[in-house]
Amino acid sequence: MARKTWIKVYLSKEQKRLVEKIAKSLGIPESEVMRLAFMEYAKSLSLITDKVHDRI
């Protein structure tokens, strides 16, 4: 079984409120909002396709 890694993220009060609002509107946990945002960011940098093609 894969081991989970914990990452601590520091947000401003406004960023925290925004994450809470998104999580509530989507009906998902705040951690899932952060994970999805990170994956979208990685995709925008083409890191996802680079990893698939072993460029990283």
Secondary structure, 3 states (H helix, E strand, C coil): CCCCCCCCCCCCHHHHHHHHHHHHHHCCCHHHHHHHHHHHHHHHCCHHHHHHCCCC
